[in-house]
Amino acid sequence: MSESDAVLIGNKPVMNYVLACITLFHGVAKEVHVKARGRSISLAVDVVEVVRRRFLPNVKIKGIGIGTQQMAPREEGGSPSNVSTIEISLEQ
Amino acid sequence: MSESDAVLIGNKPVMNYVLACITLFHGVAKEVHVKARGRSISLAVDVVEVVRRRFLPNVKIKGIGIGTQQMAPREEGGSPSNVSTIEISLEQ
């Protein structure tokens, strides 16, 4: 583990990711970056809110960034599609 | 219209909200606040990304805030539930 770690949000239950964040903060991590894309963005916000409000009130939101990632075409000759991304940086 | 307007994201197609933002910026609005809660948060990020990248490259993200809103119980005696919220402030 480094002092700055990332939690990538997929489609598991919210508490899985909350636990991952708490575990990182209880290790050496001073910063945790919660990253998600597409439909998982809502879940990323849920994770951060549960971590801050229920478990680690000292954790602050350092910054929130959004962006767009271009995905490779699904089939040969198809057009590339775009997906939105979010990165929420937390620090304690 | 005031100089600061809000677009509330629901579950319509993304381009409906993109058009709402563009219309506000073409009026007197200097700032537009894109707000969403729950599953619509992902859509809010999509809307902002489409507005910035495809239509109004001069528009900047002024700030992004997330929070939690407590909802009234669905039935008498039920427990209140929490929903995550996002507010993305844009300015041109």
N, CA and C atoms of all chains as a GROMACS GRO file, in nm:
protein
  552
    1MET      N    1   0.084  -0.122   0.000
    1MET     CA    2   0.000   0.000   0.000
    1MET      C    3   0.086   0.125   0.000
    2SER      N    4   0.046   0.223  -0.078
    2SER     CA    5   0.113   0.352  -0.076
    2SER      C    6   0.033   0.447   0.014
    3GLU      N    7   0.077   0.574   0.019
    3GLU     CA    8   0.002   0.670   0.100
    3GLU      C    9  -0.120   0.725   0.028
    4SER      N   10  -0.134   0.691  -0.098
    4SER     CA   11  -0.249   0.738  -0.175
    4SER      C   12  -0.303   0.621  -0.256
    5ASP      N   13  -0.424   0.580  -0.224
    5ASP     CA   14  -0.478   0.460  -0.286
    5ASP      C   15  -0.611   0.487  -0.354
    6ALA      N   16  -0.645   0.397  -0.445
    6ALA     CA   17  -0.769   0.414  -0.520
    6ALA      C   18  -0.865   0.300  -0.492
    7VAL      N   19  -0.993   0.332  -0.491
    7VAL     CA   20  -1.099   0.232  -0.484
    7VAL      C   21  -1.181   0.248  -0.611
    8LEU      N   22  -1.184   0.143  -0.691
    8LEU     CA   23  -1.258   0.148  -0.817
    8LEU      C   24  -1.398   0.090  -0.795
    9ILE      N   25  -1.498   0.170  -0.825
    9ILE     CA   26  -1.637   0.130  -0.799
    9ILE      C   27  -1.692   0.051  -0.918
   10GLY      N   28  -1.741  -0.069  -0.890
   10GLY     CA   29  -1.804  -0.151  -0.994
   10GLY      C   30  -1.950  -0.167  -0.962
   11ASN      N   31  -2.000  -0.291  -0.964
   11ASN     CA   32  -2.143  -0.309  -0.933
   11ASN      C   33  -2.169  -0.403  -0.816
   12LYS      N   34  -2.075  -0.403  -0.722
   12LYS     CA   35  -2.099  -0.478  -0.598
   12LYS      C   36  -2.181  -0.391  -0.502
   13PRO      N   37  -2.228  -0.449  -0.390
   13PRO     CA   38  -2.304  -0.368  -0.294
   13PRO      C   39  -2.219  -0.256  -0.235
   14VAL      N   40  -2.285  -0.147  -0.198
   14VAL     CA   41  -2.217  -0.026  -0.152
   14VAL      C   42  -2.124  -0.054  -0.034
   15MET      N   43  -2.163  -0.145   0.057
   15MET     CA   44  -2.082  -0.167   0.177
   15MET      C   45  -1.948  -0.232   0.146
   16ASN      N   46  -1.938  -0.304   0.037
   16ASN     CA   47  -1.809  -0.361  -0.004
   16ASN      C   48  -1.706  -0.250  -0.024
   17TYR      N   49  -1.748  -0.145  -0.093
   17TYR     CA   50  -1.657  -0.035  -0.125
   17TYR      C   51  -1.632   0.054  -0.003
   18VAL      N   52  -1.735   0.067   0.081
   18VAL     CA   53  -1.718   0.144   0.205
   18VAL      C   54  -1.610   0.076   0.290
   19LEU      N   55  -1.619  -0.054   0.302
   19LEU     CA   56  -1.520  -0.130   0.380
   19LEU      C   57  -1.380  -0.115   0.320
   20ALA      N   58  -1.372  -0.114   0.188
   20ALA     CA   59  -1.242  -0.096   0.122
   20ALA      C   60  -1.181   0.039   0.159
   21CYS      N   61  -1.262   0.143   0.159
   21CYS     CA   62  -1.213   0.278   0.195
   21CYS      C   63  -1.167   0.281   0.340
   22ILE      N   64  -1.248   0.225   0.429
   22ILE     CA   65  -1.214   0.227   0.572
   22ILE      C   66  -1.084   0.151   0.596
   23THR      N   67  -1.070   0.038   0.530
   23THR     CA   68  -0.948  -0.042   0.545
   23THR      C   69  -0.825   0.036   0.501
   24LEU      N   70  -0.836   0.108   0.390
   24LEU     CA   71  -0.723   0.187   0.342
   24LEU      C   72  -0.688   0.298   0.440
   25PHE      N   73  -0.788   0.366   0.493
   25PHE     CA   74  -0.761   0.475   0.588
   25PHE      C   75  -0.704   0.422   0.719
   26HIS      N   76  -0.740   0.300   0.756
   26HIS     CA   77  -0.685   0.241   0.879
   26HIS      C   78  -0.544   0.188   0.858
   27GLY      N   79  -0.502   0.180   0.730
   27GLY     CA   80  -0.363   0.145   0.700
   27GLY      C   81  -0.281   0.273   0.696
   28VAL      N   82  -0.195   0.285   0.599
   28VAL     CA   83  -0.110   0.404   0.593
   28VAL      C   84  -0.167   0.514   0.502
   29ALA      N   85  -0.280   0.486   0.437
   29ALA     CA   86  -0.331   0.583   0.339
   29ALA      C   87  -0.374   0.714   0.404
   30LYS      N   88  -0.322   0.824   0.352
   30LYS     CA   89  -0.366   0.958   0.394
   30LYS      C   90  -0.474   1.006   0.297
   31GLU      N   91  -0.468   0.953   0.176
   31GLU     CA   92  -0.565   0.991   0.074
   31GLU      C   93  -0.622   0.867   0.007
   32VAL      N   94  -0.750   0.871  -0.021
   32VAL     CA   95  -0.813   0.763  -0.096
   32VAL      C   96  -0.892   0.826  -0.211
   33HIS      N   97  -0.870   0.772  -0.330
   33HIS     CA   98  -0.940   0.822  -0.449
   33HIS      C   99  -1.048   0.722  -0.489
   34VAL      N  100  -1.172   0.766  -0.484
   34VAL     CA  101  -1.285   0.681  -0.524
   34VAL      C  102  -1.316   0.712  -0.670
   35LYS      N  103  -1.302   0.610  -0.755
   35LYS     CA  104  -1.317   0.632  -0.899
   35LYS      C  105  -1.430   0.547  -0.954
   36ALA      N  106  -1.506   0.603  -1.046
   36ALA     CA  107  -1.614   0.527  -1.110
   36ALA      C  108  -1.638   0.581  -1.249
   37ARG      N  109  -1.707   0.501  -1.330
   37ARG     CA  110  -1.749   0.553  -1.460
   37ARG      C  111  -1.888   0.499  -1.494
   38GLY      N  112  -1.954   0.571  -1.583
   38GLY     CA  113  -2.087   0.530  -1.628
   38GLY      C  114  -2.188   0.526  -1.514
   39ARG      N  115  -2.269   0.422  -1.514
   39ARG     CA  116  -2.378   0.411  -1.416
   39ARG      C  117  -2.327   0.396  -1.273
   40SER      N  118  -2.200   0.360  -1.256
   40SER     CA  119  -2.146   0.342  -1.121
   40SER      C  120  -2.116   0.474  -1.050
   41ILE      N  121  -2.127   0.586  -1.122
   41ILE     CA  122  -2.097   0.716  -1.064
   41ILE      C  123  -2.188   0.744  -0.943
   42SER      N  124  -2.316   0.711  -0.956
   42SER     CA  125  -2.409   0.733  -0.844
   42SER      C  126  -2.363   0.654  -0.722
   43LEU      N  127  -2.320   0.531  -0.745
   43LEU     CA  128  -2.274   0.446  -0.636
   43LEU      C  129  -2.150   0.503  -0.568
   44ALA      N  130  -2.062   0.564  -0.646
   44ALA     CA  131  -1.941   0.625  -0.589
   44ALA      C  132  -1.978   0.734  -0.489
   45VAL      N  133  -2.079   0.815  -0.524
   45VAL     CA  134  -2.124   0.921  -0.434
   45VAL      C  135  -2.184   0.858  -0.307
   46ASP      N  136  -2.263   0.752  -0.324
   46ASP     CA  137  -2.319   0.682  -0.208
   46ASP      C  138  -2.207   0.634  -0.115
   47VAL      N  139  -2.103   0.573  -0.172
   47VAL     CA  140  -1.992   0.519  -0.094
   47VAL      C  141  -1.927   0.630  -0.010
   48VAL      N  142  -1.896   0.741  -0.077
   48VAL     CA  143  -1.830   0.853  -0.007
   48VAL      C  144  -1.918   0.907   0.104
   49GLU      N  145  -2.046   0.920   0.078
   49GLU     CA  146  -2.137   0.974   0.179
   49GLU      C  147  -2.148   0.881   0.300
   50VAL      N  148  -2.153   0.752   0.276
   50VAL     CA  149  -2.162   0.657   0.388
   50VAL      C  150  -2.033   0.658   0.469
   51VAL      N  151  -1.918   0.661   0.399
   51VAL     CA  152  -1.789   0.664   0.470
   51VAL      C  153  -1.781   0.787   0.560
   52ARG      N  154  -1.816   0.902   0.504
   52ARG     CA  155  -1.802   1.028   0.579
   52ARG      C  156  -1.904   1.040   0.692
   53ARG      N  157  -2.028   1.005   0.664
   53ARG     CA  158  -2.134   1.034   0.760
   53ARG      C  159  -2.153   0.926   0.864
   54ARG      N  160  -2.122   0.802   0.829
   54ARG     CA  161  -2.149   0.697   0.925
   54ARG      C  162  -2.024   0.645   0.994
   55PHE      N  163  -1.909   0.647   0.924
   55PHE     CA  164  -1.792   0.577   0.980
   55PHE      C  165  -1.674   0.667   1.011
   56LEU      N  166  -1.638   0.756   0.921
   56LEU     CA  167  -1.516   0.834   0.940
   56LEU      C  168  -1.545   0.984   0.925
   57PRO      N  169  -1.604   1.045   1.029
   57PRO     CA  170  -1.641   1.187   1.017
   57PRO      C  171  -1.523   1.281   0.998
   58ASN      N  172  -1.402   1.235   1.029
   58ASN     CA  173  -1.284   1.321   1.009
   58ASN      C  174  -1.239   1.329   0.865
   59VAL      N  175  -1.289   1.238   0.783
   59VAL     CA  176  -1.247   1.236   0.643
   59VAL      C  177  -1.313   1.352   0.568
   60LYS      N  178  -1.231   1.424   0.494
   60LYS     CA  179  -1.280   1.540   0.418
   60LYS      C  180  -1.271   1.512   0.268
   61ILE      N  181  -1.358   1.577   0.195
   61ILE     CA  182  -1.348   1.569   0.049
   61ILE      C  183  -1.247   1.672   0.002
   62LYS      N  184  -1.139   1.622  -0.058
   62LYS     CA  185  -1.032   1.713  -0.102
   62LYS      C  186  -1.066   1.772  -0.239
   63GLY      N  187  -1.132   1.693  -0.322
   63GLY     CA  188  -1.166   1.743  -0.454
   63GLY      C  189  -1.251   1.642  -0.529
   64ILE      N  190  -1.328   1.693  -0.624
   64ILE     CA  191  -1.410   1.606  -0.709
   64ILE      C  192  -1.385   1.646  -0.853
   65GLY      N  193  -1.350   1.550  -0.934
   65GLY     CA  194  -1.329   1.579  -1.076
   65GLY      C  195  -1.416   1.490  -1.162
   66ILE      N  196  -1.467   1.545  -1.271
   66ILE     CA  197  -1.540   1.462  -1.366
   66ILE      C  198  -1.473   1.471  -1.502
   67GLY      N  199  -1.497   1.372  -1.584
   67GLY     CA  200  -1.434   1.370  -1.715
   67GLY      C  201  -1.503   1.274  -1.809
   68THR      N  202  -1.444   1.256  -1.924
   68THR     CA  203  -1.498   1.166  -2.026
   68THR      C  204  -1.388   1.073  -2.073
   69GLN      N  205  -1.420   0.946  -2.086
   69GLN     CA  206  -1.323   0.848  -2.133
   69GLN      C  207  -1.378   0.788  -2.262
   70GLN      N  208  -1.291   0.778  -2.362
   70GLN     CA  209  -1.336   0.720  -2.489
   70GLN      C  210  -1.312   0.570  -2.486
   71MET      N  211  -1.417   0.496  -2.516
   71MET     CA  212  -1.408   0.351  -2.514
   71MET      C  213  -1.385   0.301  -2.657
   72ALA      N  214  -1.310   0.192  -2.668
   72ALA     CA  215  -1.288   0.131  -2.800
   72ALA      C  216  -1.422   0.082  -2.854
   73PRO      N  217  -1.437   0.082  -2.988
   73PRO     CA  218  -1.561   0.033  -3.047
   73PRO      C  219  -1.585  -0.113  -3.007
   74ARG      N  220  -1.712  -0.150  -2.989
   74ARG     CA  221  -1.743  -0.288  -2.950
   74ARG      C  222  -1.719  -0.386  -3.063
   75GLU      N  223  -1.733  -0.338  -3.187
   75GLU     CA  224  -1.709  -0.428  -3.300
   75GLU      C  225  -1.621  -0.356  -3.402
   76GLU      N  226  -1.556  -0.433  -3.484
   76GLU     CA  227  -1.467  -0.376  -3.586
   76GLU      C  228  -1.544  -0.278  -3.675
   77GLY      N  229  -1.488  -0.158  -3.693
   77GLY     CA  230  -1.554  -0.059  -3.777
   77GLY      C  231  -1.663   0.019  -3.706
   78GLY      N  232  -1.693  -0.018  -3.580
   78GLY     CA  233  -1.793   0.057  -3.504
   78GLY      C  234  -1.736   0.190  -3.461
   79SER      N  235  -1.822   0.278  -3.412
   79SER     CA  236  -1.772   0.408  -3.367
   79SER      C  237  -1.742   0.400  -3.218
   80PRO      N  238  -1.638   0.473  -3.173
   80PRO     CA  239  -1.604   0.470  -3.032
   80PRO      C  240  -1.715   0.537  -2.951
   81SER      N  241  -1.735   0.493  -2.829
   81SER     CA  242  -1.838   0.556  -2.746
   81SER      C  243  -1.769   0.626  -2.629
   82ASN      N  244  -1.839   0.723  -2.571
   82ASN     CA  245  -1.784   0.797  -2.460
   82ASN      C  246  -1.853   0.755  -2.331
   83VAL      N  247  -1.776   0.755  -2.223
   83VAL     CA  248  -1.835   0.726  -2.093
   83VAL      C  249  -1.785   0.832  -1.994
   84SER      N  250  -1.876   0.878  -1.910
   84SER     CA  251  -1.840   0.978  -1.810
   84SER      C  252  -1.767   0.912  -1.694
   85THR      N  253  -1.676   0.988  -1.632
   85THR     CA  254  -1.602   0.936  -1.518
   85THR      C  255  -1.608   1.036  -1.402
   86ILE      N  256  -1.586   0.984  -1.282
   86ILE     CA  257  -1.576   1.071  -1.165
   86ILE      C  258  -1.460   1.023  -1.079
   87GLU      N  259  -1.393   1.118  -1.016
   87GLU     CA  260  -1.291   1.081  -0.917
   87GLU      C  261  -1.311   1.171  -0.796
   88ILE      N  262  -1.340   1.109  -0.683
   88ILE     CA  263  -1.360   1.183  -0.559
   88ILE      C  264  -1.241   1.155  -0.469
   89SER      N  265  -1.165   1.260  -0.435
   89SER     CA  266  -1.046   1.243  -0.351
   89SER      C  267  -1.080   1.274  -0.206
   90LEU      N  268  -1.049   1.177  -0.120
   90LEU     CA  269  -1.076   1.192   0.023
   90LEU      C  270  -0.944   1.200   0.098
   91GLU      N  271  -0.941   1.278   0.206
   91GLU     CA  272  -0.821   1.280   0.290
   91GLU      C  273  -0.861   1.286   0.435
   92GLN      N  274  -0.774   1.232   0.518
   92GLN     CA  275  -0.800   1.241   0.662
   92GLN      C  276  -0.681   1.305   0.730
   93MET      N  277  -3.606   3.470  -1.558
   93MET     CA  278  -3.475   3.405  -1.539
   93MET      C  279  -3.383   3.495  -1.456
   94SER      N  280  -3.313   3.436  -1.364
   94SER     CA  281  -3.213   3.510  -1.288
   94SER      C  282  -3.077   3.485  -1.352
   95GLU      N  283  -2.973   3.541  -1.290
   95GLU     CA  284  -2.839   3.518  -1.345
   95GLU      C  285  -2.781   3.383  -1.303
   96SER      N  286  -2.850   3.316  -1.216
   96SER     CA  287  -2.804   3.185  -1.169
   96SER      C  288  -2.923   3.090  -1.168
   97ASP      N  289  -2.918   2.989  -1.252
   97ASP     CA  290  -3.033   2.902  -1.267
   97ASP      C  291  -2.997   2.756  -1.242
   98ALA      N  292  -3.098   2.678  -1.214
   98ALA     CA  293  -3.076   2.537  -1.184
   98ALA      C  294  -3.145   2.448  -1.286
   99VAL      N  295  -3.080   2.338  -1.318
   99VAL     CA  296  -3.141   2.234  -1.400
   99VAL      C  297  -3.147   2.108  -1.314
  100LEU      N  298  -3.269   2.062  -1.289
  100LEU     CA  299  -3.288   1.943  -1.206
  100LEU      C  300  -3.295   1.820  -1.295
  101ILE      N  301  -3.206   1.725  -1.270
  101ILE     CA  302  -3.198   1.607  -1.355
  101ILE      C  303  -3.294   1.500  -1.305
  102GLY      N  304  -3.380   1.453  -1.394
  102GLY     CA  305  -3.473   1.344  -1.362
  102GLY      C  306  -3.438   1.223  -1.445
  103ASN      N  307  -3.538   1.164  -1.510
  103ASN     CA  308  -3.506   1.045  -1.590
  103ASN      C  309  -3.545   1.059  -1.738
  104LYS      N  310  -3.539   1.183  -1.787
  104LYS     CA  311  -3.558   1.204  -1.931
  104LYS      C  312  -3.426   1.177  -2.005
  105PRO      N  313  -3.429   1.175  -2.138
  105PRO     CA  314  -3.303   1.154  -2.213
  105PRO      C  315  -3.204   1.268  -2.188
  106VAL      N  316  -3.077   1.235  -2.197
  106VAL     CA  317  -2.969   1.328  -2.164
  106VAL      C  318  -2.980   1.459  -2.243
  107MET      N  319  -3.020   1.451  -2.370
  107MET     CA  320  -3.022   1.572  -2.454
  107MET      C  321  -3.127   1.673  -2.409
  108ASN      N  322  -3.233   1.628  -2.343
  108ASN     CA  323  -3.331   1.723  -2.289
  108ASN      C  324  -3.264   1.819  -2.191
  109TYR      N  325  -3.180   1.764  -2.105
  109TYR     CA  326  -3.115   1.846  -2.002
  109TYR      C  327  -3.000   1.928  -2.061
  110VAL      N  328  -2.933   1.872  -2.160
  110VAL     CA  329  -2.827   1.947  -2.229
  110VAL      C  330  -2.887   2.073  -2.293
  111LEU      N  331  -3.000   2.054  -2.359
  111LEU     CA  332  -3.069   2.167  -2.423
  111LEU      C  333  -3.112   2.270  -2.319
  112ALA      N  334  -3.158   2.225  -2.204
  112ALA     CA  335  -3.199   2.317  -2.097
  112ALA      C  336  -3.080   2.403  -2.053
  113CYS      N  337  -2.963   2.340  -2.037
  113CYS     CA  338  -2.843   2.414  -1.996
  113CYS      C  339  -2.803   2.517  -2.101
  114ILE      N  340  -2.802   2.474  -2.228
  114ILE     CA  341  -2.761   2.563  -2.336
  114ILE      C  342  -2.856   2.683  -2.345
  115THR      N  343  -2.985   2.656  -2.330
  115THR     CA  344  -3.085   2.764  -2.335
  115THR      C  345  -3.060   2.865  -2.225
  116LEU      N  346  -3.030   2.817  -2.105
  116LEU     CA  347  -3.004   2.909  -1.993
  116LEU      C  348  -2.879   2.994  -2.020
  117PHE      N  349  -2.775   2.932  -2.070
  117PHE     CA  350  -2.651   3.007  -2.096
  117PHE      C  351  -2.670   3.106  -2.211
  118HIS      N  352  -2.757   3.075  -2.304
  118HIS     CA  353  -2.783   3.169  -2.414
  118HIS      C  354  -2.875   3.282  -2.370
  119GLY      N  355  -2.938   3.267  -2.253
  119GLY     CA  356  -3.016   3.377  -2.195
  119GLY      C  357  -2.922   3.463  -2.111
  120VAL      N  358  -2.966   3.503  -1.995
  120VAL     CA  359  -2.884   3.591  -1.912
  120VAL      C  360  -2.801   3.514  -1.809
  121ALA      N  361  -2.817   3.382  -1.803
  121ALA     CA  362  -2.750   3.306  -1.697
  121ALA      C  363  -2.599   3.308  -1.712
  122LYS      N  364  -2.530   3.346  -1.604
  122LYS     CA  365  -2.384   3.338  -1.600
  122LYS      C  366  -2.343   3.206  -1.536
  123GLU      N  367  -2.433   3.156  -1.452
  123GLU     CA  368  -2.407   3.030  -1.382
  123GLU      C  369  -2.527   2.937  -1.396
  124VAL      N  370  -2.499   2.810  -1.414
  124VAL     CA  371  -2.606   2.710  -1.416
  124VAL      C  372  -2.567   2.599  -1.318
  125HIS      N  373  -2.661   2.564  -1.233
  125HIS     CA  374  -2.637   2.457  -1.134
  125HIS      C  375  -2.713   2.332  -1.177
  126VAL      N  376  -2.639   2.228  -1.206
  126VAL     CA  377  -2.699   2.101  -1.245
  126VAL      C  378  -2.711   2.016  -1.119
  127LYS      N  379  -2.835   1.982  -1.082
  127LYS     CA  380  -2.860   1.910  -0.957
  127LYS      C  381  -2.927   1.777  -0.984
  128ALA      N  382  -2.887   1.676  -0.907
  128ALA     CA  383  -2.949   1.545  -0.921
  128ALA      C  384  -2.940   1.471  -0.790
  129ARG      N  385  -3.020   1.368  -0.776
  129ARG     CA  386  -3.007   1.280  -0.659
  129ARG      C  387  -3.030   1.136  -0.698
  130GLY      N  388  -2.979   1.046  -0.615
  130GLY     CA  389  -2.997   0.902  -0.639
  130GLY      C  390  -2.935   0.859  -0.770
  131ARG      N  391  -3.008   0.773  -0.841
  131ARG     CA  392  -2.956   0.714  -0.966
  131ARG      C  393  -2.934   0.817  -1.076
  132SER      N  394  -2.994   0.936  -1.062
  132SER     CA  395  -2.979   1.038  -1.166
  132SER      C  396  -2.844   1.108  -1.162
  133ILE      N  397  -2.764   1.079  -1.059
  133ILE     CA  398  -2.635   1.146  -1.045
  133ILE      C  399  -2.545   1.117  -1.166
  134SER      N  400  -2.545   0.992  -1.212
  134SER     CA  401  -2.464   0.956  -1.330
  134SER      C  402  -2.507   1.039  -1.451
  135LEU      N  403  -2.637   1.056  -1.465
  135LEU     CA  404  -2.690   1.132  -1.578
  135LEU      C  405  -2.648   1.279  -1.570
  136ALA      N  406  -2.643   1.333  -1.449
  136ALA     CA  407  -2.600   1.473  -1.431
  136ALA      C  408  -2.458   1.492  -1.484
  137VAL      N  409  -2.370   1.396  -1.456
  137VAL     CA  410  -2.232   1.404  -1.504
  137VAL      C  411  -2.230   1.393  -1.657
  138ASP      N  412  -2.311   1.304  -1.712
  138ASP     CA  413  -2.321   1.294  -1.859
  138ASP      C  414  -2.363   1.428  -1.919
  139VAL      N  415  -2.464   1.491  -1.860
  139VAL     CA  416  -2.516   1.618  -1.912
  139VAL      C  417  -2.405   1.723  -1.915
  140VAL      N  418  -2.334   1.736  -1.803
  140VAL     CA  419  -2.228   1.837  -1.794
  140VAL      C  420  -2.117   1.809  -1.896
  141GLU      N  421  -2.080   1.684  -1.911
  141GLU     CA  422  -1.974   1.649  -2.005
  141GLU      C  423  -2.015   1.678  -2.149
  142VAL      N  424  -2.139   1.650  -2.185
  142VAL     CA  425  -2.186   1.678  -2.321
  142VAL      C  426  -2.191   1.829  -2.346
  143VAL      N  427  -2.241   1.904  -2.247
  143VAL     CA  428  -2.249   2.050  -2.261
  143VAL      C  429  -2.109   2.107  -2.285
  144ARG      N  430  -2.014   2.065  -2.203
  144ARG     CA  431  -1.879   2.122  -2.211
  144ARG      C  432  -1.804   2.079  -2.335
  145ARG      N  433  -1.813   1.950  -2.366
  145ARG     CA  434  -1.726   1.897  -2.471
  145ARG      C  435  -1.784   1.910  -2.610
  146ARG      N  436  -1.916   1.910  -2.620
  146ARG     CA  437  -1.971   1.913  -2.754
  146ARG      C  438  -2.028   2.050  -2.794
  147PHE      N  439  -2.081   2.124  -2.695
  147PHE     CA  440  -2.155   2.245  -2.732
  147PHE      C  441  -2.094   2.376  -2.681
  148LEU      N  442  -2.054   2.382  -2.557
  148LEU     CA  443  -2.008   2.508  -2.500
  148LEU      C  444  -1.871   2.492  -2.434
  149PRO      N  445  -1.765   2.490  -2.517
  149PRO     CA  446  -1.631   2.465  -2.462
  149PRO      C  447  -1.583   2.576  -2.368
  150ASN      N  448  -1.648   2.694  -2.372
  150ASN     CA  449  -1.607   2.802  -2.281
  150ASN      C  450  -1.660   2.784  -2.140
  151VAL      N  451  -1.756   2.694  -2.126
  151VAL     CA  452  -1.815   2.674  -1.994
  151VAL      C  453  -1.718   2.596  -1.904
  152LYS      N  454  -1.699   2.649  -1.784
  152LYS     CA  455  -1.607   2.586  -1.689
  152LYS      C  456  -1.686   2.530  -1.570
  153ILE      N  457  -1.628   2.427  -1.509
  153ILE     CA  458  -1.687   2.375  -1.386
  153ILE      C  459  -1.637   2.460  -1.271
  154LYS      N  460  -1.730   2.528  -1.203
  154LYS     CA  461  -1.693   2.616  -1.092
  154LYS      C  462  -1.675   2.535  -0.964
  155GLY      N  463  -1.756   2.434  -0.948
  155GLY     CA  464  -1.746   2.353  -0.827
  155GLY      C  465  -1.840   2.235  -0.834
  156ILE      N  466  -1.805   2.131  -0.759
  156ILE     CA  467  -1.891   2.013  -0.750
  156ILE      C  468  -1.910   1.981  -0.603
  157GLY      N  469  -2.033   1.969  -0.560
  157GLY     CA  470  -2.060   1.932  -0.421
  157GLY      C  471  -2.147   1.809  -0.414
  158ILE      N  472  -2.119   1.724  -0.316
  158ILE     CA  473  -2.207   1.609  -0.296
  158ILE      C  474  -2.262   1.615  -0.154
  159GLY      N  475  -2.374   1.548  -0.132
  159GLY     CA  476  -2.436   1.551   0.000
  159GLY      C  477  -2.537   1.439   0.016
  160THR      N  478  -2.606   1.444   0.127
  160THR     CA  479  -2.707   1.343   0.156
  160THR      C  480  -2.836   1.414   0.196
  161GLN      N  481  -2.947   1.364   0.144
  161GLN     CA  482  -3.076   1.422   0.176
  161GLN      C  483  -3.159   1.313   0.241
  162GLN      N  484  -3.224   1.348   0.354
  162GLN     CA  485  -3.306   1.247   0.421
  162GLN      C  486  -3.448   1.254   0.365
  163MET      N  487  -3.498   1.139   0.324
  163MET     CA  488  -3.632   1.132   0.266
  163MET      C  489  -3.730   1.090   0.374
  164ALA      N  490  -3.852   1.140   0.367
  164ALA     CA  491  -3.957   1.099   0.462
  164ALA      C  492  -3.985   0.950   0.442
  165PRO      N  493  -4.024   0.882   0.549
  165PRO     CA  494  -4.056   0.739   0.537
  165PRO      C  495  -4.168   0.718   0.436
  166ARG      N  496  -4.162   0.607   0.364
  166ARG     CA  497  -4.264   0.580   0.263
  166ARG      C  498  -4.399   0.546   0.326
  167GLU      N  499  -4.395   0.486   0.446
  167GLU     CA  500  -4.519   0.451   0.512
  167GLU      C  501  -4.511   0.496   0.658
  168GLU      N  502  -4.624   0.513   0.718
  168GLU     CA  503  -4.632   0.558   0.858
  168GLU      C  504  -4.552   0.463   0.947
  169GLY      N  505  -4.465   0.520   1.031
  169GLY     CA  506  -4.386   0.436   1.122
  169GLY      C  507  -4.263   0.376   1.057
  170GLY      N  508  -4.246   0.396   0.925
  170GLY     CA  509  -4.126   0.345   0.857
  170GLY      C  510  -4.005   0.428   0.894
  171SER      N  511  -3.888   0.382   0.861
  171SER     CA  512  -3.769   0.460   0.892
  171SER      C  513  -3.734   0.549   0.773
  172PRO      N  514  -3.680   0.668   0.800
  172PRO     CA  515  -3.644   0.757   0.690
  172PRO      C  516  -3.527   0.698   0.612
  173SER      N  517  -3.522   0.724   0.483
  173SER     CA  518  -3.411   0.672   0.404
  173SER      C  519  -3.326   0.789   0.356
  174ASN      N  520  -3.202   0.761   0.323
  174ASN     CA  521  -3.110   0.864   0.277
  174ASN      C  522  -3.088   0.851   0.128
  175VAL      N  523  -3.073   0.964   0.063
  175VAL     CA  524  -3.040   0.961  -0.079
  175VAL      C  525  -2.924   1.058  -0.103
  176SER      N  526  -2.830   1.017  -0.186
  176SER     CA  527  -2.715   1.102  -0.218
  176SER      C  528  -2.755   1.209  -0.319
  177THR      N  529  -2.689   1.324  -0.310
  177THR     CA  530  -2.718   1.433  -0.403
  177THR      C  531  -2.588   1.485  -0.463
  178ILE      N  532  -2.599   1.550  -0.578
  178ILE     CA  533  -2.484   1.616  -0.638
  178ILE      C  534  -2.529   1.751  -0.692
  179GLU      N  535  -2.441   1.848  -0.684
  179GLU     CA  536  -2.467   1.976  -0.748
  179GLU      C  537  -2.340   2.017  -0.821
  180ILE      N  538  -2.351   2.032  -0.952
  180ILE     CA  539  -2.236   2.073  -1.034
  180ILE      C  540  -2.263   2.215  -1.083
  181SER      N  541  -2.177   2.308  -1.042
  181SER     CA  542  -2.195   2.448  -1.080
  181SER      C  543  -2.109   2.481  -1.201
  182LEU      N  544  -2.176   2.532  -1.305
  182LEU     CA  545  -2.108   2.569  -1.429
  182LEU      C  546  -2.109   2.720  -1.444
  183GLU      N  547  -2.005   2.774  -1.503
  183GLU     CA  548  -2.006   2.918  -1.532
  183GLU      C  549  -1.942   2.942  -1.667
  184GLN      N  550  -1.986   3.050  -1.731
  184GLN     CA  551  -1.924   3.087  -1.858
  184GLN      C  552  -1.874   3.230  -1.848
   0.00000   0.00000   0.00000
